[in-house]
Amino acid sequence: MSSTPVIYSTAHLAHEGLIELQDGVVMPCYEMPQRAIAIRQALKAEGTYRFATPLEHGLDPILAVHDVELVRLLEHVWADAVEAGVTHGTRALIPDTFRTAAYVHGQASSQLPDSGPARLGAFCFDTATPIVAGTYEAARAAVDVALTTAERVLAGDRLAYGICRPPGHHAGRSLFGGYCFFNNAAIVAQRLVEGGASRVAILDLDYHHGNGTQQIFWERGDVLYVSLHADPRRAYPYFSGHAAEKGSGAGAGTTANFPLAARTDVEGYAAALDDALRRIADFAPDAPLVLSLGFDTFERDPIGDLALRTADYARLARMVGGLGLPVVALQEGGYAIDAIGANAVSFLNALRDALPATAGKT
Amino acid sequence: MSSTPVIYSTAHLAHEGLIELQDGVVMPCYEMPQRAIAIRQALKAEGTYRFATPLEHGLDPILAVHDVELVRLLEHVWADAVEAGVTHGTRALIPDTFRTAAYVHGQASSQLPDSGPARLGAFCFDTATPIVAGTYEAARAAVDVALTTAERVLAGDRLAYGICRPPGHHAGRSLFGGYCFFNNAAIVAQRLVEGGASRVAILDLDYHHGNGTQQIFWERGDVLYVSLHADPRRAYPYFSGHAAEKGSGAGAGTTANFPLAARTDVEGYAAALDDALRRIADFAPDAPLVLSLGFDTFERDPIGDLALRTADYARLARMVGGLGLPVVALQEGGYAIDAIGANAVSFLNALRDALPATAGKT
């Protein structure tokens, strides 16, 4: 058994010093550099993972799923704010006014502020996704991590894992939020389609609904999006992820949501995952599985309320491996810093062991 | 010359202890009880204003312009939050996740969280509009103040003034924000229509665009909305208020926006007001003028950037009086506490003097 590739970039370290606002309270951002550092250390200690840095892929893969206005905004907003003197030193940019659906309803204007923090409120949907000097480069690097991870699988590895930070699944076409800026998993799925695949499946095991991924492929019949997540009636991001959402147009039936009750444990989770995997098997992907992998389903996650334990991730990973598809695993959420490394090892070791040798090309 | 009625309720005093979040920084809310207290004291000292408390008008006038879901949310969200233990004592409720247009674009779900702060993010559009225990009663009382003010004018006073707090013009059909919960001016305008008027004009002189008022009457030909305000390309609420926005359907041409450059002084302001008043005169209202009166156009306003001085308000008021319409003046913004009383006296004294005696019925 060869070692499993892990793609990691240090660019994420500059996306730090972050705060977020929850219900009007300022607090350190749960999405912090220590998350990726802890995962990397745990996999290093395991000894059976080989680390590599990402290749640069440029903007084209990003522009294949995101509007250019979003990309340009994220590229320039920090420098613009510094120039305009509105950053108050080094603190993070967080919008305070949002272009909501209820605001624009029945009003014709789509004109936006040209630049600056006010423009953020047309693209961002929460107060938890701060922008600092290093954010854009980190988000770009996370995309490169994801694409490089996919290339390892296309080159023959049965499993490759990208420690994407910032994560991606809340980022939509012209939308960022939920700690996410560019949708790493969606960019990989789109790249697989452009590489010739006719049916690509994305499995999202993060605690939160991947509203961005769902949106990007909502009307696409060639990309199946299947997500297990906390019921949006109680959990972030609140405004999508219900079971009734199934896609539309050419994408009717290629979105599948499995909302979960609070305190769902491995039995309940495995039952939903079984249904989800059947959906993927029925779709018959002709490309590697894109896995949005969050560990905020962990029983002690500070912003989750599910009840998975470290050993449970191995069981769930074996189920995923049972699909027989090679896997492009991309890190999403997970905020229990002291456990995230062990959880990643539990999942990835078991997934690697479960993947049939025939799945890869080597 | 008889004294001018001023309607005031102490219910606003319980809408206090407020914070707001600007660009990720927590600060005391600019919209504070001292605003209304200072205005009342200045008018009391003037000696030519007679004070009265509002009559209760119930929910029907509110439901004539707002969706019932908004009303119910504002009525219950604080108690729900207390019950759910999410208020952290007495601090204000401020949403952290917003149902933005870019989020819901291309996704079918309109299901919302049943209750609690998460539901706020579908109705509120900023982090500056905190809810505390006394907010709903204060907002209800502000509506009663506005309606009672209108009734004084309908009963024959040429001018009546309502010290509405919280203000109203940012509140839309299913929308609150910008320190506003119910749209006091829109509720009055609608009441005038229901009372038999066929053409009602609202003049909005607040520093900020009254996006809520515009939205409510966007497709209405019987209510003209005319607003002078800071250009939304630089100023809150950012996503409406451009000159190109003119209404649609039956309301095509009955919205008129006059965005103003930073540091606009009384000369520039008066030039725009002259155009605005001509629009109103051409519309030929058959009801009192509804005046959304903000003093955040003042040169030292902490959140404005225009350059009006206290004496300037008298000049502008004389221009408004030149319309020859009786005036229902309703307080909107204005955050320079030390000057807001003098500014109100300057404006109201001059407006009263300018109104022709024939405008009223007595």
Chai-1 contact restraints between the chains, C-beta under 6 A:
chainA,res_idxA,chainB,res_idxB,connection_type,confidence,min_distance_angstrom,max_distance_angstrom,comment,restraint_id
A,L21,B,L21,contact,1.0,0.0,6.0,A-B,restraint_1
A,L21,B,D96,contact,1.0,0.0,6.0,A-B,restraint_2
A,Q22,B,D96,contact,1.0,0.0,6.0,A-B,restraint_3
A,D23,B,D96,contact,1.0,0.0,6.0,A-B,restraint_4
A,D23,B,P117,contact,1.0,0.0,6.0,A-B,restraint_5
A,G24,B,A92,contact,1.0,0.0,6.0,A-B,restraint_6
A,G24,B,I94,contact,1.0,0.0,6.0,A-B,restraint_7
A,V26,B,V26,contact,1.0,0.0,6.0,A-B,restraint_8
A,A92,B,G24,contact,1.0,0.0,6.0,A-B,restraint_9
A,I94,B,G24,contact,1.0,0.0,6.0,A-B,restraint_10
A,D96,B,L21,contact,1.0,0.0,6.0,A-B,restraint_11
A,D96,B,Q22,contact,1.0,0.0,6.0,A-B,restraint_12
A,D96,B,D23,contact,1.0,0.0,6.0,A-B,restraint_13
A,D96,B,D126,contact,1.0,0.0,6.0,A-B,restraint_14
A,D96,B,T127,contact,1.0,0.0,6.0,A-B,restraint_15
A,T97,B,D126,contact,1.0,0.0,6.0,A-B,restraint_16
A,T97,B,Y238,contact,1.0,0.0,6.0,A-B,restraint_17
A,F98,B,F98,contact,1.0,0.0,6.0,A-B,restraint_18
A,F98,B,T100,contact,1.0,0.0,6.0,A-B,restraint_19
A,F98,B,F125,contact,1.0,0.0,6.0,A-B,restraint_20
A,R99,B,T100,contact,1.0,0.0,6.0,A-B,restraint_21
A,R99,B,A101,contact,1.0,0.0,6.0,A-B,restraint_22
A,R99,B,F239,contact,1.0,0.0,6.0,A-B,restraint_23
A,T100,B,F98,contact,1.0,0.0,6.0,A-B,restraint_24
A,T100,B,R99,contact,1.0,0.0,6.0,A-B,restraint_25
A,T100,B,T100,contact,1.0,0.0,6.0,A-B,restraint_26
A,T100,B,F125,contact,1.0,0.0,6.0,A-B,restraint_27
A,A101,B,R99,contact,1.0,0.0,6.0,A-B,restraint_28
A,A101,B,A101,contact,1.0,0.0,6.0,A-B,restraint_29
A,A101,B,V104,contact,1.0,0.0,6.0,A-B,restraint_30
A,A102,B,S174,contact,1.0,0.0,6.0,A-B,restraint_31
A,A102,B,L175,contact,1.0,0.0,6.0,A-B,restraint_32
A,Y103,B,F125,contact,1.0,0.0,6.0,A-B,restraint_33
A,Y103,B,L175,contact,1.0,0.0,6.0,A-B,restraint_34
A,V104,B,A101,contact,1.0,0.0,6.0,A-B,restraint_35
A,G106,B,Q215,contact,1.0,0.0,6.0,A-B,restraint_36
A,G106,B,W218,contact,1.0,0.0,6.0,A-B,restraint_37
A,Q107,B,Q215,contact,1.0,0.0,6.0,A-B,restraint_38
A,Q107,B,W218,contact,1.0,0.0,6.0,A-B,restraint_39
A,Q107,B,S240,contact,1.0,0.0,6.0,A-B,restraint_40
A,A108,B,E245,contact,1.0,0.0,6.0,A-B,restraint_41
A,S109,B,S240,contact,1.0,0.0,6.0,A-B,restraint_42
A,S109,B,H242,contact,1.0,0.0,6.0,A-B,restraint_43
A,S109,B,E245,contact,1.0,0.0,6.0,A-B,restraint_44
A,Q111,B,H242,contact,1.0,0.0,6.0,A-B,restraint_45
A,P113,B,R233,contact,1.0,0.0,6.0,A-B,restraint_46
A,P113,B,Y238,contact,1.0,0.0,6.0,A-B,restraint_47
A,P117,B,D23,contact,1.0,0.0,6.0,A-B,restraint_48
A,A118,B,Y238,contact,1.0,0.0,6.0,A-B,restraint_49
A,F125,B,F98,contact,1.0,0.0,6.0,A-B,restraint_50
A,F125,B,T100,contact,1.0,0.0,6.0,A-B,restraint_51
A,F125,B,Y103,contact,1.0,0.0,6.0,A-B,restraint_52
A,D126,B,D96,contact,1.0,0.0,6.0,A-B,restraint_53
A,D126,B,T97,contact,1.0,0.0,6.0,A-B,restraint_54
A,T127,B,D96,contact,1.0,0.0,6.0,A-B,restraint_55
A,S174,B,A102,contact,1.0,0.0,6.0,A-B,restraint_56
A,L175,B,A102,contact,1.0,0.0,6.0,A-B,restraint_57
A,L175,B,Y103,contact,1.0,0.0,6.0,A-B,restraint_58
A,Q215,B,G106,contact,1.0,0.0,6.0,A-B,restraint_59
A,Q215,B,Q107,contact,1.0,0.0,6.0,A-B,restraint_60
A,W218,B,G106,contact,1.0,0.0,6.0,A-B,restraint_61
A,W218,B,Q107,contact,1.0,0.0,6.0,A-B,restraint_62
A,R233,B,P113,contact,1.0,0.0,6.0,A-B,restraint_63
A,Y238,B,T97,contact,1.0,0.0,6.0,A-B,restraint_64
A,Y238,B,P113,contact,1.0,0.0,6.0,A-B,restraint_65
A,Y238,B,A118,contact,1.0,0.0,6.0,A-B,restraint_66
A,F239,B,R99,contact,1.0,0.0,6.0,A-B,restraint_67
A,S240,B,Q107,contact,1.0,0.0,6.0,A-B,restraint_68
A,S240,B,S109,contact,1.0,0.0,6.0,A-B,restraint_69
A,H242,B,S109,contact,1.0,0.0,6.0,A-B,restraint_70
A,H242,B,Q111,contact,1.0,0.0,6.0,A-B,restraint_71
A,E245,B,A108,contact,1.0,0.0,6.0,A-B,restraint_72
A,E245,B,S109,contact,1.0,0.0,6.0,A-B,restraint_73
